[in-house]
Amino acid sequence: MAEKKEEELDELLKTFLNLEEIDVNIYRSTHLLPGRKDGRRVYGGQVVGQALMAANKTIPSEFHPHSFHCQFIAPGDISRPIIYDVTRIRDGKSFCSRLVKALQNGIIIFTTIISFHISELDSIRHQEPIPDLDSPDECEDASDFFQR
């Protein structure tokens, strides 16, 4: 039963986040979900997820998102595909930045700037490691401590 639910979730995510590449750095949604049961507006979380997927398709696999700033500008219509236009702002050794614009009928409905970072060893630490202490259950009761 749990395996079937996992398969259903995987299929939903594939549908929910699926994009078709229509040109270099340009992607189109293939399926949109309504934000409400009877609504005609696109679920905002899907727009965010698809924008992240579009940006992710333009970077090397060793990079991971670490900063993600979104702005919803206008409601999306589930009856029309969303076009995701990715602009490559920066491609460095450790960081990549992308601007993604989501458009319907040539009108921007959503923008995001995403910064990706490659996994690196920590080089600078600004704090001391936490000391090895007893767990709270092993500590002396506060009233006993203050009576000493």
C-alpha positions, 0 to 999 in steps of 0.5 A: 500500500505504501509503495503504491502511494509513493508511486502516485506521489512520484507521478503527481510530482512529475505531472506537477513540475513537468516542463517542455523545453521549447527553445534555449532557456525557454520552457512551457508548462504541460499541466496546470493545477487550479489553486482552488477546487472551482478556481480558474487560477493556477496554484501558486506553489506550482508556479514556484516549483516549475520556475525552480525546475526551469532554472535548474535545467540551466545549471550543472547538477552539482549546484543546489539552490540556496537563495530564492526570491519570488514575486507574484505579479498577476494571477495565472489562468489554468486554461493557458500554458505558462512560459518560463523564460530563464536568464543566466545572470551569472555562472561562476565556479561556486555560484550560479544565478538565474532570473526566471520570468513566468509569462501568460499571453506575453504578460509577466505573472511571476518572477524569481531570482534564484542563486545556486551554490556548489557544495563546498567544505566549510572554510571559515567558521565564526563560532566555536563548536558547542561543548559536549554537555550532559543531556537535560535529563542528566543535569542536576535539578536547578533547586538542588544546584542553588541550595548548595 
